[in-house]
Amino acid sequence: MYESMMKVIGGYGLISGFAVIGVTMWLSYWLSARLTRGRLHGSAIAIFLGLVLSYVGGVMTGGQKGLVDIPLLSGIGLLGGAMLRDFAIVATAFGVNVEELKRAGVSGVVALFFGILTSFVAGVGVAMAFGYTDAVSLTTIGAGAVTYIVGPVTGAAIGASSEVMALSIAAGLVKAILVMVATPFVAPFIGLNNPRTAVIFGGLMGTSSGVAGGLAATDPKLVPYGCLTAAFYTALGCLLGPSLLFFVMRGVAG
């Protein structure tokens, strides 16, 4: 019977993935209501549980993909893969109120450039602290701090080594997780409670997955606005990283 069940689950991995995610979300919202009285959003708890389960799965299997390395849960790899993630992010644009978006105006554009530059400078600073001095490595790791997509795109364009590109991805992942987890806690202090500030927040933070998860845990209605500028952030970073930012670093680092 066990073999038959495993065969069915393996053949319908996406359905089993939906089931696991559904149970996780139900448990997260139950914990939110019972333990925090709703103060800590269920989505934030779900994100934390997902990270813990991913770590446990990786330790149990000695693999590289967390829970996906467990055959019973392999469908989560498709459910959480890049294709459905990007589809979900694009789909959120249909929830945007154009009038609210227009109100962000120049502030949203300024937030995009300011967010990219500050993240890049922070990434370069960390890279220099760890002993990197050449322009290619500094630019790649700095671009990784912008997002984990911009890092490898920039590195591939300017000829960075695979080790440096891996570091750039790691930097972007750390940023995404921090944004995802910290957003619900800092939202009341920065006025993150309306579409205009969500647009600016998405432009400043940039990481699509981090912004989407963080805003979902804060107020799901704000997700489309933050994700819209976050999408532009990644695209703009991919343009600036291998060009303007690299030329600047060549001038500074030689």
C-alpha positions in Angstrom: 0.0 0.0 0.0 2.8 2.4 0.9 4.5 1.7 -2.5 1.2 2.4 -4.3 0.7 5.7 -2.4 4.2 6.8 -3.2 3.7 6.0 -6.8 0.5 8.1 -6.9 2.1 11.0 -5.1 5.2 10.8 -7.3 3.1 10.9 -10.4 1.0 13.9 -9.1 3.7 15.8 -7.4 2.2 19.2 -8.0 -1.1 18.2 -6.3 0.9 16.8 -3.3 2.8 20.1 -3.2 -0.5 22.1 -3.0 -1.6 19.8 -0.2 1.6 20.4 1.8 1.4 24.1 1.3 -2.3 24.2 2.2 -1.6 22.3 5.5 1.3 24.6 6.3 -0.8 27.7 5.7 -3.6 26.4 7.8 -1.2 25.6 10.7 0.5 29.0 10.3 -2.8 31.0 10.6 -3.9 28.8 13.5 -0.7 29.5 15.3 -1.0 33.2 14.5 -4.6 33.3 16.0 -3.9 31.2 19.0 -0.4 32.3 20.0 -0.1 35.9 18.9 -3.8 36.9 18.6 -3.1 37.9 15.0 -0.2 40.3 15.9 2.2 38.2 13.9 0.6 37.5 10.5 0.1 33.9 9.5 2.1 34.5 6.3 5.2 35.4 8.3 4.9 32.2 10.3 4.5 30.2 7.1 7.6 31.7 5.7 9.5 30.8 8.9 8.1 27.3 8.8 9.1 26.9 5.2 12.7 27.9 5.9 12.9 25.5 8.8 11.4 22.6 6.8 13.8 23.4 3.9 16.8 23.2 6.3 15.5 19.9 7.9 14.9 18.4 4.5 18.4 19.3 3.4 19.9 17.8 6.5 17.9 14.6 6.3 18.8 13.9 2.7 22.2 15.6 2.4 20.9 17.2 -0.7 21.0 20.7 -2.2 17.3 21.5 -2.6 15.8 21.1 0.8 12.4 19.4 0.9 12.5 18.8 -2.9 15.1 16.1 -2.2 12.4 14.1 -0.4 10.5 12.1 -3.0 7.2 12.5 -1.2 7.5 16.3 -1.4 9.2 16.7 -4.8 6.2 18.5 -6.2 7.0 21.5 -4.1 10.0 22.1 -6.4 7.6 22.8 -9.3 5.1 24.7 -7.1 7.8 27.0 -5.8 9.9 27.1 -8.9 10.7 30.2 -11.0 8.0 29.7 -13.5 5.0 29.8 -11.1 6.8 32.4 -8.9 7.1 34.8 -11.9 3.6 34.0 -13.0 2.3 34.9 -9.6 4.3 38.1 -9.5 3.0 39.2 -13.0 -0.5 38.2 -12.1 -0.5 40.6 -9.1 -0.3 43.5 -11.6 -4.0 42.9 -12.3 -4.8 44.0 -8.8 -3.2 47.4 -9.2 -5.3 50.6 -9.1 -3.8 52.8 -11.7 -4.8 56.0 -10.0 -3.0 54.9 -6.8 0.0 54.0 -8.9 0.1 57.5 -10.5 0.1 59.1 -7.0 3.5 57.5 -6.3 4.8 59.3 -9.4 8.3 60.6 -9.1 8.7 59.1 -5.6 8.5 55.6 -7.0 11.1 56.3 -9.7 13.5 57.9 -7.2 13.0 54.9 -4.9 14.1 52.6 -7.7 17.4 54.3 -8.3 18.1 55.0 -4.7 17.3 51.4 -3.7 19.6 50.0 -6.4 22.5 52.3 -5.5 22.3 51.8 -1.8 22.1 48.0 -2.1 25.0 48.0 -4.5 27.2 50.2 -2.3 26.4 48.0 0.7 27.3 44.9 -1.3 30.5 46.4 -2.5 31.4 47.4 1.0 30.9 43.8 2.3 32.9 42.4 -0.6 35.8 44.8 0.2 35.6 43.9 3.8 36.2 40.2 2.8 39.2 41.1 0.7 37.9 41.5 -2.8 39.6 44.4 -4.7 39.1 43.8 -8.4 36.3 45.6 -10.2 34.7 42.4 -11.6 34.2 40.7 -8.2 33.1 43.9 -6.5 30.6 44.7 -9.1 29.2 41.1 -9.2 28.8 40.9 -5.4 27.4 44.4 -5.2 24.9 43.5 -7.9 24.0 40.4 -5.9 23.1 42.6 -3.0 20.7 44.3 -5.4 18.9 41.0 -6.0 20.0 37.4 -6.4 19.0 37.7 -10.1 21.0 40.8 -10.9 24.1 39.3 -9.4 24.6 36.3 -11.7 23.3 38.3 -14.7 25.9 41.0 -14.1 28.7 38.4 -13.3 28.0 36.5 -16.5 28.2 39.6 -18.6 31.5 40.9 -17.2 33.3 37.6 -16.8 33.1 36.9 -13.1 34.1 33.5 -11.7 31.5 30.9 -10.6 32.6 31.3 -7.0 32.0 35.1 -7.1 28.6 34.6 -8.8 27.7 32.1 -6.1 28.5 34.7 -3.5 26.4 37.2 -5.3 23.4 34.9 -5.2 23.9 34.2 -1.5 24.0 37.9 -0.8 20.7 38.4 -2.7 19.1 35.4 -0.9 20.1 36.9 2.5 18.5 40.2 1.6 15.3 38.5 0.3 14.9 36.6 3.6 15.6 39.6 5.7 13.0 41.7 3.8 10.5 38.9 3.9 10.7 38.3 7.6 11.3 41.9 8.8 8.7 43.7 6.8 5.7 42.9 9.0 7.6 44.1 12.1 8.8 47.4 10.7 5.7 48.2 8.7 3.9 50.1 11.6 7.0 52.3 12.1 7.5 53.3 8.5 3.8 53.9 7.6 3.7 50.9 5.3 -0.1 50.8 5.2 -1.2 52.3 1.8 -0.5 51.8 -1.9 1.8 54.8 -2.3 4.2 53.7 0.4 4.0 50.1 -0.9 5.2 51.3 -4.3 8.1 53.2 -2.7 8.9 50.2 -0.5 9.0 47.9 -3.5 11.4 50.3 -5.3 13.7 50.6 -2.3 13.9 46.9 -1.4 13.6 45.5 -4.9 13.7 41.8 -4.2 10.5 40.5 -5.7 10.2 37.4 -3.5 11.1 39.3 -0.3 8.7 42.2 -1.1 5.9 39.9 -2.0 6.2 37.7 1.1 6.8 40.7 3.4 3.8 42.7 2.1 1.6 39.6 2.1 2.4 39.2 5.8 1.6 42.9 6.3 -1.4 43.5 4.1 -2.2 41.3 1.1 -3.8 44.3 -0.7 -0.4 46.0 -0.9 1.3 43.2 -2.7 0.5 44.3 -6.3 1.9 47.8 -5.7 5.1 46.6 -4.1 5.7 43.9 -6.6 5.2 46.2 -9.6 8.1 48.5 -8.7 10.1 45.5 -7.5 9.8 44.0 -11.0 11.1 47.2 -12.5 13.9 47.2 -9.9 15.2 43.8 -11.1 15.1 44.9 -14.7 16.8 48.2 -14.1 19.4 46.5 -12.0 20.2 44.0 -14.8 20.7 47.0 -17.1 22.8 49.1 -14.8 24.9 46.3 -13.3 27.0 45.3 -16.3 27.1 48.8 -17.7 27.1 52.0 -15.6 27.9 50.4 -12.2 30.7 48.2 -13.7 32.3 51.2 -15.4 32.1 53.2 -12.1 33.8 50.3 -10.3 36.5 50.1 -13.0 37.2 53.7 -12.5 37.4 53.3 -8.7 39.1 50.0 -8.3 41.1 50.0 -11.5 
